Amino acid sequence: MSSLPEPSARHVLIFLFGIIFLQLFFRFHESKQTAFNHNPTDFNSQRTRLHHHPSVPLNLHGLDILDELTAHIIAVEAHRTFAESGLSDIHGTSIKNDTVGAKRIRDQIHCWTQHGSWVRQDEKSDKGALTSWSARKSHGDRRFGVCDTRFMEGLDRALGSPSNNDRHFLGEYDQKNGRWLVREAVKYRWVPDESICGPVAPIPNENTDTTPTTGLGDERSIYQLFDKEMFCEILAGRHLLVAGDTTQYQLYDSILSAVGSVSSCGDELNCRQSHQLCATSNVTFARNDFISVPWALDAIDDNNDYPSGLSIEQPWATTEMLQTYGIVLLNKGLIWKPDDKFLTELVFTMKHLWKFYPNVMILYRATPPVSNCTVLKEQREDETIAGDDGESIVPGLKIQRPLATTPERTRDSIDPARWFRPTLADVQRQNRMAKAIVESAGGIFLDTENMFAMRPDGRVGDGDCSLFCAPGPVDIYADLLFNTLRILPGPVQITELTKVEE
């Protein structure tokens, strides 16, 4: 059969586009109109169903069309639900009705995450071992320390059985060889490009004396290393709530380790109690794979904490929690949802926070893509260390390094064994959706997708490459959180935030 003439094909595409757009729009519209009126149990019973990823992949051209269509729908939905209010406000700060100021803050944070590289820092700090990046330690969940166990076993094999006078210990500085005895993946730190994101000299244009630049452009734009004392001062008595899946739990783990605090909860299902960050600030974690609100479970049924083997929804967005925690760090996690379902649930969550808790600061972390780390584990990346020449001191093993650039998008592909995981294209598209919705609702979007796309190394492995070893790449979130809070203006009505009982 011959192909349709060009005008007919164009008309068919326009017609199909219109049908798809209207169906999605009215579906979203209906769900938002009824979101605050229906029974939460009904909403959550729908939410706990897992979705099988479509088995028919899209090629690059198809993905581009889907991205363009999605971007248009998101722009309409964000404007319809939140208008322009969130773009001029940053909730939990003093930025109100200031579109330019809010944009400069968001642009600065975005620049830090988009323009930079992973830099190897294996030197010993002049200020002492505790200030050296490679010397940091994980004080959290021992499950993430499996890579260190493999590293020490490999180091023992490489260096032989040392004498009592020449013993080597994990995390110590090898004075003889001038290196830290830690995994190579631990030695890289994310360093933003100061020539792009840092202070700029004033360059007045013809009509004004202002500086045309991206971000702040002054001394505040200098990316600083995490400092516990300053971090606690910035928190100013506010408490931090981290909610999300197991990858989000690693952030909670890393933040506690950054301040030298030890979590006693053991795993992500038992961390709903408060842990001290500073003298007047605490942190807690709630495992909720979909960040569902207003609550995910029937509070009367203690046996309903596990609605399925793959998804868990602990309550986090209760009135008590959100009146207590002034800063909330969220992520919807790595369980795949269709775009319409993802958008419906995210808008529901953000509208709930935007409408009822405008003094709560919302930080939403981009979902990281899942790299295939199986090959690296088979090559025993954790069991060696680089010598003076940069190559492995263990014959036959190869030193793994972060990628210099992000992987290029290829044809979408689905791993049948991981049908519940989003593909790279899903992650990229839904992160763009989340950015538009979160910022429209007055939140801050931490766009770390590309940063972690460059880190196929340093992951736990053992069947799932979504988690990182600790210490490891995920520790840079302490730096990013510190710098993000540092440039945001002071909290609103901090005295009204309830203190967490010790």
NULOKOL-265132 format. One record per residue (C-alpha): residue number from 1; x, y, z. Coordinates in Angstrom, 1 decimal, decimal comma, padded with zeros to 4 digits, always signed. Layout:
// residues N
> num; x; y; z
> NUM; X; Y; Z .
...
END
This chain:
// residues 502
> num; x; y; z
> 1; +000,0; +000,0; +000,0 .
> 2; +001,4; +003,4; -000,9 .
> 3; +002,1; +005,9; +001,8 .
> 4; -000,3; +008,8; +002,4 .
> 5; +000,4; +012,1; +000,8 .
> 6; +002,4; +014,5; +003,0 .
> 7; -000,6; +016,8; +003,8 .
> 8; -002,8; +013,8; +004,9 .
> 9; +000,0; +012,4; +007,1 .
> 10; +000,5; +015,8; +008,8 .
> 11; -003,3; +016,1; +009,4 .
> 12; -003,4; +012,6; +010,9 .
> 13; -000,5; +013,4; +013,2 .
> 14; -002,1; +016,7; +014,3 .
> 15; -005,4; +014,8; +015,0 .
> 16; -003,7; +012,1; +017,0 .
> 17; -001,7; +014,7; +019,0 .
> 18; -005,0; +016,5; +019,8 .
> 19; -006,7; +013,3; +021,0 .
> 20; -003,8; +012,2; +023,2 .
> 21; -003,5; +015,7; +024,7 .
> 22; -007,2; +016,0; +025,5 .
> 23; -007,3; +012,5; +027,1 .
> 24; -004,3; +013,2; +029,3 .
> 25; -005,4; +016,7; +030,2 .
> 26; -008,9; +015,7; +031,3 .
> 27; -007,5; +012,7; +033,1 .
> 28; -005,1; +014,9; +035,1 .
> 29; -007,8; +017,6; +035,6 .
> 30; -010,3; +015,1; +037,0 .
> 31; -007,8; +013,6; +039,4 .
> 32; -006,8; +017,0; +040,7 .
> 33; -010,4; +018,2; +041,2 .
> 34; -011,2; +015,2; +043,3 .
> 35; -007,8; +014,8; +045,0 .
> 36; -008,8; +016,4; +048,3 .
> 37; -012,2; +015,0; +048,4 .
> 38; -011,9; +011,2; +048,0 .
> 39; -011,1; +008,6; +050,6 .
> 40; -007,2; +008,3; +051,1 .
> 41; -007,6; +004,6; +051,4 .
> 42; -009,0; +004,4; +047,9 .
> 43; -006,2; +006,6; +046,5 .
> 44; -003,5; +004,5; +048,2 .
> 45; -005,1; +001,2; +047,2 .
> 46; -004,6; +002,3; +043,6 .
> 47; -001,1; +003,5; +044,3 .
> 48; +000,3; +000,3; +045,7 .
> 49; -000,2; -001,6; +042,4 .
> 50; +003,0; -002,0; +040,5 .
> 51; +003,0; -001,4; +036,8 .
> 52; +004,7; -003,6; +034,2 .
> 53; +006,9; -001,6; +031,8 .
> 54; +005,7; -001,8; +028,2 .
> 55; +007,7; -004,4; +026,3 .
> 56; +007,8; -002,4; +023,0 .
> 57; +010,8; +000,0; +023,1 .
> 58; +010,9; +003,3; +021,3 .
> 59; +013,7; +004,4; +018,9 .
> 60; +015,4; +007,7; +019,3 .
> 61; +013,0; +009,6; +017,0 .
> 62; +010,1; +008,2; +019,0 .
> 63; +011,6; +009,2; +022,3 .
> 64; +012,2; +012,8; +020,9 .
> 65; +008,5; +013,0; +020,0 .
> 66; +007,4; +011,7; +023,4 .
> 67; +009,7; +014,2; +025,1 .
> 68; +008,2; +017,1; +023,1 .
> 69; +004,7; +016,1; +023,8 .
> 70; +005,3; +015,5; +027,5 .
> 71; +007,0; +018,9; +027,9 .
> 72; +003,9; +020,6; +026,4 .
> 73; +001,5; +018,7; +028,7 .
> 74; +003,7; +019,4; +031,8 .
> 75; +003,8; +023,2; +031,0 .
> 76; +000,0; +023,3; +030,7 .
> 77; -000,5; +021,2; +033,9 .
> 78; +002,0; +023,2; +036,0 .
> 79; +000,4; +026,5; +035,0 .
> 80; -003,1; +025,2; +035,5 .
> 81; -002,4; +023,8; +039,0 .
> 82; +000,0; +026,4; +040,4 .
> 83; -000,2; +029,3; +038,0 .
> 84; +003,0; +031,4; +038,4 .
> 85; +003,1; +031,5; +042,2 .
> 86; +005,8; +029,0; +042,8 .
> 87; +008,2; +030,5; +040,2 .
> 88; +008,3; +033,7; +042,3 .
> 89; +008,4; +032,0; +045,7 .
> 90; +010,7; +029,5; +047,4 .
> 91; +008,8; +028,0; +050,2 .
> 92; +010,5; +027,9; +053,6 .
> 93; +012,5; +031,0; +052,8 .
> 94; +011,9; +034,8; +052,7 .
> 95; +011,8; +034,8; +048,9 .
> 96; +008,2; +035,8; +048,2 .
> 97; +006,8; +037,4; +045,0 .
> 98; +010,4; +037,7; +043,6 .
> 99; +010,6; +036,0; +040,3 .
> 100; +014,1; +037,3; +039,5 .
> 101; +015,5; +036,4; +042,9 .
> 102; +014,0; +032,9; +042,9 .
> 103; +015,3; +032,2; +039,4 .
> 104; +018,8; +033,3; +040,3 .
> 105; +018,9; +030,9; +043,3 .
> 106; +017,6; +028,0; +041,2 .
> 107; +019,9; +028,8; +038,3 .
> 108; +022,9; +028,8; +040,7 .
> 109; +022,0; +025,4; +042,1 .
> 110; +021,4; +024,1; +038,6 .
> 111; +024,8; +025,4; +037,5 .
> 112; +026,6; +023,6; +040,3 .
> 113; +025,0; +020,3; +039,3 .
> 114; +025,4; +020,6; +035,5 .
> 115; +028,8; +022,2; +035,0 .
> 116; +031,5; +020,3; +036,8 .
> 117; +033,5; +017,1; +036,9 .
> 118; +034,5; +014,3; +039,2 .
> 119; +038,0; +015,1; +040,5 .
> 120; +040,3; +012,6; +042,2 .
> 121; +041,3; +013,9; +045,6 .
> 122; +043,8; +011,5; +047,1 .
> 123; +046,1; +014,0; +048,8 .
> 124; +046,4; +014,5; +052,6 .
> 125; +044,9; +017,8; +053,7 .
> 126; +047,2; +020,2; +055,5 .
> 127; +044,5; +020,7; +058,0 .
> 128; +044,6; +017,1; +059,2 .
> 129; +043,3; +013,8; +058,1 .
> 130; +039,7; +014,5; +059,1 .
> 131; +039,4; +017,2; +056,5 .
> 132; +040,7; +015,0; +053,6 .
> 133; +037,9; +013,9; +051,3 .
> 134; +039,2; +010,4; +050,9 .
> 135; +039,4; +009,9; +054,7 .
> 136; +035,7; +010,2; +055,3 .
> 137; +033,9; +007,2; +056,9 .
> 138; +030,4; +005,8; +056,8 .
> 139; +028,7; +005,5; +060,1 .
> 140; +025,5; +004,1; +058,8 .
> 141; +024,0; +000,9; +057,4 .
> 142; +026,5; -001,8; +057,2 .
> 143; +025,0; -003,3; +054,1 .
> 144; +026,6; -000,5; +052,1 .
> 145; +030,0; -001,4; +053,5 .
> 146; +030,3; -004,7; +051,5 .
> 147; +032,6; -003,0; +049,0 .
> 148; +035,1; -002,1; +051,7 .
> 149; +035,2; -005,8; +052,7 .
> 150; +036,0; -006,8; +049,2 .
> 151; +038,6; -004,0; +049,0 .
> 152; +040,5; -005,1; +052,1 .
> 153; +040,5; -008,7; +051,0 .
> 154; +042,0; -007,6; +047,6 .
> 155; +044,5; -005,4; +049,3 .
> 156; +045,7; -008,2; +051,6 .
> 157; +046,2; -010,4; +048,6 .
> 158; +048,1; -007,6; +046,7 .
> 159; +050,4; -006,5; +049,5 .
> 160; +050,7; -009,9; +051,2 .
> 161; +050,6; -010,6; +054,9 .
> 162; +052,1; -007,5; +056,6 .
> 163; +054,3; -007,7; +059,6 .
> 164; +053,2; -006,0; +062,8 .
> 165; +055,3; -003,0; +061,9 .
> 166; +053,9; -002,6; +058,4 .
> 167; +050,2; -003,3; +058,8 .
> 168; +047,6; -001,6; +056,7 .
> 169; +044,2; -000,5; +057,8 .
> 170; +041,1; +000,7; +055,9 .
> 171; +040,9; +004,5; +055,7 .
> 172; +044,5; +005,2; +056,9 .
> 173; +047,0; +007,3; +054,9 .
> 174; +049,8; +005,3; +053,5 .
> 175; +052,7; +007,6; +054,2 .
> 176; +055,2; +005,4; +052,3 .
> 177; +053,3; +005,5; +049,0 .
> 178; +051,5; +008,8; +049,5 .
> 179; +047,9; +007,5; +049,2 .
> 180; +044,8; +006,8; +051,1 .
> 181; +043,9; +003,1; +051,6 .
> 182; +040,4; +003,4; +050,3 .
> 183; +038,6; +002,2; +047,2 .
> 184; +039,2; +004,3; +044,1 .
> 185; +035,5; +005,2; +043,9 .
> 186; +035,8; +006,9; +047,3 .
> 187; +038,5; +009,3; +046,1 .
> 188; +036,4; +011,3; +043,5 .
> 189; +034,5; +014,4; +044,5 .
> 190; +032,1; +016,5; +042,4 .
> 191; +033,7; +019,9; +041,7 .
> 192; +031,6; +022,5; +039,9 .
> 193; +033,4; +024,6; +037,3 .
> 194; +034,0; +028,0; +038,9 .
> 195; +034,7; +029,6; +035,6 .
> 196; +031,0; +029,0; +034,7 .
> 197; +029,3; +028,9; +038,1 .
> 198; +031,5; +031,1; +040,3 .
> 199; +031,8; +034,9; +040,7 .
> 200; +032,1; +037,0; +037,6 .
> 201; +033,5; +040,5; +037,1 .
> 202; +030,9; +043,1; +036,4 .
> 203; +030,3; +043,6; +032,7 .
> 204; +027,7; +046,4; +032,4 .
> 205; +025,7; +046,3; +029,3 .
> 206; +024,6; +049,4; +027,3 .
> 207; +021,5; +050,3; +029,3 .
> 208; +022,1; +049,1; +032,9 .
> 209; +024,9; +048,5; +035,4 .
> 210; +023,8; +044,9; +036,1 .
> 211; +025,8; +041,9; +035,3 .
> 212; +024,3; +039,5; +032,8 .
> 213; +025,1; +036,1; +034,3 .
> 214; +023,6; +032,7; +035,2 .
> 215; +023,1; +032,3; +038,9 .
> 216; +024,2; +034,7; +041,6 .
> 217; +027,6; +035,7; +040,2 .
> 218; +029,0; +036,9; +043,5 .
> 219; +030,9; +035,4; +046,4 .
> 220; +027,9; +033,3; +047,4 .
> 221; +028,4; +031,3; +044,1 .
> 222; +031,7; +029,8; +045,3 .
> 223; +031,0; +026,1; +046,0 .
> 224; +032,2; +025,4; +049,5 .
> 225; +033,2; +022,1; +051,2 .
> 226; +030,9; +020,7; +053,8 .
> 227; +031,5; +022,3; +057,2 .
> 228; +029,5; +020,8; +060,1 .
> 229; +029,6; +024,0; +062,3 .
> 230; +028,4; +026,2; +059,5 .
> 231; +025,8; +023,6; +058,4 .
> 232; +024,3; +023,5; +061,9 .
> 233; +024,3; +027,3; +062,0 .
> 234; +022,4; +027,4; +058,7 .
> 235; +019,9; +024,9; +059,9 .
> 236; +019,0; +027,3; +062,7 .
> 237; +017,0; +024,8; +064,7 .
> 238; +015,1; +023,4; +061,7 .
> 239; +014,7; +019,6; +061,4 .
> 240; +015,2; +017,6; +058,2 .
> 241; +012,8; +014,9; +056,9 .
> 242; +014,0; +012,6; +054,2 .
> 243; +011,3; +010,6; +052,4 .
> 244; +011,6; +008,2; +049,5 .
> 245; +012,9; +004,8; +048,5 .
> 246; +016,1; +003,0; +049,4 .
> 247; +018,2; +005,3; +047,2 .
> 248; +016,9; +008,2; +049,2 .
> 249; +017,7; +006,3; +052,4 .
> 250; +021,4; +006,4; +051,3 .
> 251; +021,2; +010,2; +051,4 .
> 252; +019,9; +010,1; +054,9 .
> 253; +022,8; +007,7; +055,8 .
> 254; +025,3; +010,0; +054,1 .
> 255; +024,1; +013,2; +055,8 .
> 256; +024,4; +011,5; +059,2 .
> 257; +027,9; +010,3; +058,4 .
> 258; +028,9; +013,8; +057,3 .
> 259; +028,2; +015,2; +060,7 .
> 260; +029,7; +012,2; +062,4 .
> 261; +026,4; +010,9; +063,8 .
> 262; +025,7; +007,2; +064,0 .
> 263; +022,2; +005,9; +063,0 .
> 264; +021,0; +003,2; +065,2 .
> 265; +017,9; +002,2; +063,1 .
> 266; +019,7; -000,6; +061,3 .
> 267; +017,8; -000,4; +058,0 .
> 268; +015,4; +002,0; +056,1 .
> 269; +012,3; +000,4; +057,6 .
> 270; +013,1; +001,4; +061,2 .
> 271; +014,3; +005,0; +060,8 .
> 272; +011,1; +006,9; +061,6 .
> 273; +012,6; +007,9; +065,0 .
> 274; +014,6; +011,2; +065,1 .
> 275; +018,4; +011,2; +065,0 .
> 276; +020,5; +014,2; +066,0 .
> 277; +022,3; +016,2; +063,4 .
> 278; +023,2; +019,2; +065,5 .
> 279; +022,5; +020,4; +069,0 .
> 280; +019,2; +021,8; +067,9 .
> 281; +018,5; +020,0; +064,7 .
> 282; +017,5; +016,4; +063,9 .
> 283; +016,8; +014,2; +060,9 .
> 284; +014,4; +011,3; +060,2 .
> 285; +013,7; +009,0; +057,3 .
> 286; +010,4; +007,6; +056,0 .
> 287; +010,4; +004,8; +053,5 .
> 288; +007,8; +005,8; +051,0 .
> 289; +008,5; +004,8; +047,4 .
> 290; +005,9; +007,1; +045,9 .
> 291; +006,0; +010,0; +048,5 .
> 292; +002,3; +009,5; +048,8 .
> 293; +000,1; +011,9; +050,8 .
> 294; -001,7; +012,5; +053,1 .
> 295; -000,8; +009,1; +054,4 .
> 296; +000,0; +005,8; +052,7 .
> 297; -001,2; +003,2; +055,2 .
> 298; -004,1; +002,5; +057,4 .
> 299; -002,7; +003,6; +060,8 .
> 300; -004,8; +001,1; +062,6 .
> 301; -003,3; -001,9; +060,7 .
> 302; +000,2; -002,4; +061,9 .
> 303; +000,6; -005,3; +059,4 .
> 304; +000,1; -003,1; +056,4 .
> 305; +003,6; -001,7; +056,2 .
> 306; +004,4; -003,9; +053,2 .
> 307; +001,7; -003,5; +050,6 .
> 308; +003,9; -005,5; +048,1 .
> 309; +007,3; -007,0; +048,0 .
> 310; +008,6; -004,2; +045,9 .
> 311; +006,8; -001,0; +047,1 .
> 312; +006,6; +000,4; +050,7 .
> 313; +004,7; +003,5; +051,8 .
> 314; +005,3; +004,6; +055,3 .
> 315; +003,5; +007,8; +056,4 .
> 316; +005,5; +011,0; +056,2 .
> 317; +003,2; +013,9; +055,2 .
> 318; +001,1; +014,0; +058,3 .
> 319; +000,3; +017,3; +060,0 .
> 320; +002,5; +016,4; +063,0 .
> 321; +005,5; +015,6; +060,7 .
> 322; +005,2; +018,7; +058,5 .
> 323; +004,7; +021,0; +061,5 .
> 324; +007,9; +019,5; +063,0 .
> 325; +010,2; +019,3; +060,0 .
> 326; +011,0; +022,6; +058,3 .
> 327; +013,0; +021,0; +055,5 .
> 328; +011,8; +018,1; +053,5 .
> 329; +014,0; +016,2; +051,0 .
> 330; +012,0; +014,1; +048,5 .
> 331; +012,4; +011,7; +045,6 .
> 332; +009,9; +009,4; +043,9 .
> 333; +012,4; +006,6; +043,5 .
> 334; +013,3; +004,0; +041,0 .
> 335; +010,0; +002,1; +040,7 .
> 336; +008,6; +002,6; +037,2 .
> 337; +005,2; +004,3; +036,7 .
> 338; +003,6; +005,4; +033,4 .
> 339; +004,0; +009,1; +032,7 .
> 340; +000,4; +009,9; +033,4 .
> 341; +000,4; +008,1; +036,8 .
> 342; +003,8; +009,6; +037,7 .
> 343; +002,5; +013,1; +036,9 .
> 344; -000,9; +012,6; +038,7 .
> 345; +000,7; +011,4; +041,9 .
> 346; +003,5; +014,0; +041,9 .
> 347; +001,1; +016,9; +041,3 .
> 348; -001,1; +015,6; +044,1 .
> 349; +001,8; +015,5; +046,5 .
> 350; +003,2; +018,9; +045,6 .
> 351; -000,2; +020,5; +045,7 .
> 352; -000,8; +019,2; +049,2 .
> 353; +002,5; +020,7; +050,4 .
> 354; +002,0; +023,9; +048,4 .
> 355; -001,5; +024,5; +049,7 .
> 356; -001,3; +023,5; +053,3 .
> 357; +002,4; +023,9; +054,3 .
> 358; +003,9; +027,0; +052,5 .
> 359; +006,5; +027,5; +055,2 .
> 360; +008,1; +024,0; +054,7 .
> 361; +011,1; +024,0; +052,4 .
> 362; +010,8; +021,3; +049,7 .
> 363; +014,0; +019,9; +048,1 .
> 364; +013,3; +017,3; +045,4 .
> 365; +016,3; +015,2; +044,2 .
> 366; +016,4; +014,0; +040,6 .
> 367; +016,2; +010,2; +040,2 .
> 368; +019,6; +008,8; +039,2 .
> 369; +019,8; +006,5; +036,2 .
> 370; +020,7; +002,9; +037,0 .
> 371; +024,0; +001,9; +035,4 .
> 372; +024,9; -001,7; +034,6 .
> 373; +027,6; -002,3; +037,2 .
> 374; +027,7; -006,1; +036,7 .
> 375; +030,7; -006,0; +034,4 .
> 376; +032,6; -003,8; +036,8 .
> 377; +031,9; -006,2; +039,6 .
> 378; +033,0; -009,1; +037,5 .
> 379; +036,2; -007,2; +036,9 .
> 380; +036,6; -006,8; +040,7 .
> 381; +036,7; -003,0; +040,7 .
> 382; +036,6; -002,9; +044,5 .
> 383; +039,7; -005,1; +045,0 .
> 384; +042,5; -002,9; +043,9 .
> 385; +044,0; +000,6; +044,2 .
> 386; +046,0; +002,8; +041,8 .
> 387; +049,7; +003,0; +042,0 .
> 388; +052,0; +006,0; +041,2 .
> 389; +051,4; +005,4; +037,5 .
> 390; +047,6; +005,5; +037,9 .
> 391; +047,3; +001,8; +037,1 .
> 392; +046,2; -001,1; +039,3 .
> 393; +048,8; -002,4; +041,7 .
> 394; +047,0; -005,8; +041,3 .
> 395; +048,1; -007,6; +038,1 .
> 396; +045,1; -008,3; +035,8 .
> 397; +042,7; -005,8; +037,4 .
> 398; +041,7; -002,5; +035,9 .
> 399; +041,2; +000,8; +037,7 .
> 400; +037,7; +002,1; +037,1 .
> 401; +037,2; +005,8; +036,9 .
> 402; +034,1; +008,1; +036,6 .
> 403; +033,0; +008,8; +033,0 .
> 404; +034,1; +012,2; +031,6 .
> 405; +030,7; +012,8; +030,0 .
> 406; +027,2; +011,4; +030,4 .
> 407; +026,3; +008,4; +028,3 .
> 408; +024,5; +009,1; +025,1 .
> 409; +020,9; +008,1; +024,8 .
> 410; +020,3; +005,0; +022,8 .
> 411; +017,3; +003,0; +021,7 .
> 412; +015,1; +002,5; +024,8 .
> 413; +015,5; -001,0; +026,2 .
> 414; +013,9; -003,0; +029,0 .
> 415; +015,5; -005,7; +031,1 .
> 416; +012,8; -008,4; +031,5 .
> 417; +014,3; -009,2; +034,9 .
> 418; +014,0; -005,6; +036,0 .
> 419; +010,5; -004,8; +034,6 .
> 420; +009,8; -002,5; +037,6 .
> 421; +012,8; -000,3; +036,9 .
> 422; +012,6; +002,8; +034,7 .
> 423; +014,8; +003,0; +031,6 .
> 424; +017,3; +005,8; +031,0 .
> 425; +014,8; +007,5; +028,8 .
> 426; +012,1; +007,2; +031,5 .
> 427; +014,4; +008,7; +034,1 .
> 428; +015,4; +011,6; +031,9 .
> 429; +011,8; +012,4; +030,9 .
> 430; +010,2; +012,1; +034,3 .
> 431; +013,0; +014,1; +035,9 .
> 432; +012,1; +017,0; +033,5 .
> 433; +008,5; +016,5; +034,5 .
> 434; +009,4; +016,7; +038,2 .
> 435; +011,5; +019,8; +037,8 .
> 436; +008,7; +021,7; +036,2 .
> 437; +006,1; +020,7; +038,8 .
> 438; +008,4; +021,1; +041,9 .
> 439; +009,6; +024,6; +040,9 .
> 440; +006,0; +025,6; +040,0 .
> 441; +005,0; +024,6; +043,5 .
> 442; +007,7; +026,7; +045,2 .
> 443; +010,3; +023,9; +045,7 .
> 444; +014,0; +023,4; +044,8 .
> 445; +014,9; +020,8; +042,2 .
> 446; +018,4; +019,2; +042,7 .
> 447; +019,2; +018,1; +039,2 .
> 448; +021,9; +015,5; +039,9 .
> 449; +020,9; +013,1; +037,1 .
> 450; +024,0; +013,8; +034,9 .
> 451; +026,4; +013,7; +037,9 .
> 452; +025,4; +010,2; +038,7 .
> 453; +025,1; +009,0; +035,2 .
> 454; +028,9; +009,5; +035,1 .
> 455; +029,3; +007,1; +038,0 .
> 456; +028,8; +003,5; +036,9 .
> 457; +031,5; +002,6; +039,4 .
> 458; +031,3; +002,5; +043,2 .
> 459; +028,0; +000,6; +043,3 .
> 460; +027,0; -002,3; +045,5 .
> 461; +026,1; -004,7; +042,8 .
> 462; +024,9; -008,2; +043,9 .
> 463; +022,0; -008,2; +041,5 .
> 464; +020,9; -004,5; +041,7 .
> 465; +023,1; -001,6; +040,6 .
> 466; +020,8; +001,2; +041,9 .
> 467; +022,6; +001,5; +045,3 .
> 468; +026,1; +002,9; +045,9 .
> 469; +028,7; +001,6; +048,4 .
> 470; +029,4; +003,7; +051,4 .
> 471; +031,5; +005,8; +051,6 .
> 472; +031,1; +006,5; +047,9 .
> 473; +029,7; +008,9; +045,3 .
> 474; +026,5; +009,6; +047,1 .
> 475; +028,4; +011,5; +049,8 .
> 476; +028,5; +014,6; +047,6 .
> 477; +024,9; +015,2; +048,5 .
> 478; +026,1; +016,5; +051,9 .
> 479; +028,1; +019,1; +050,0 .
> 480; +025,2; +020,0; +047,7 .
> 481; +022,7; +020,2; +050,6 .
> 482; +025,1; +022,4; +052,5 .
> 483; +025,6; +024,8; +049,6 .
> 484; +021,9; +024,9; +048,7 .
> 485; +020,8; +025,9; +052,2 .
> 486; +023,8; +028,3; +052,5 .
> 487; +022,6; +030,5; +049,6 .
> 488; +018,9; +030,4; +050,5 .
> 489; +017,7; +033,3; +052,6 .
> 490; +016,6; +032,7; +056,2 .
> 491; +013,6; +030,6; +057,2 .
> 492; +010,1; +032,0; +057,7 .
> 493; +008,6; +031,9; +061,2 .
> 494; +011,2; +029,4; +062,5 .
> 495; +010,0; +029,9; +066,1 .
> 496; +006,7; +028,2; +065,1 .
> 497; +008,3; +025,0; +064,1 .
> 498; +007,8; +022,3; +066,7 .
> 499; +010,9; +020,9; +068,4 .
> 500; +011,4; +017,2; +068,0 .
> 501; +011,5; +015,4; +071,2 .
> 502; +014,8; +013,8; +071,9 .
END
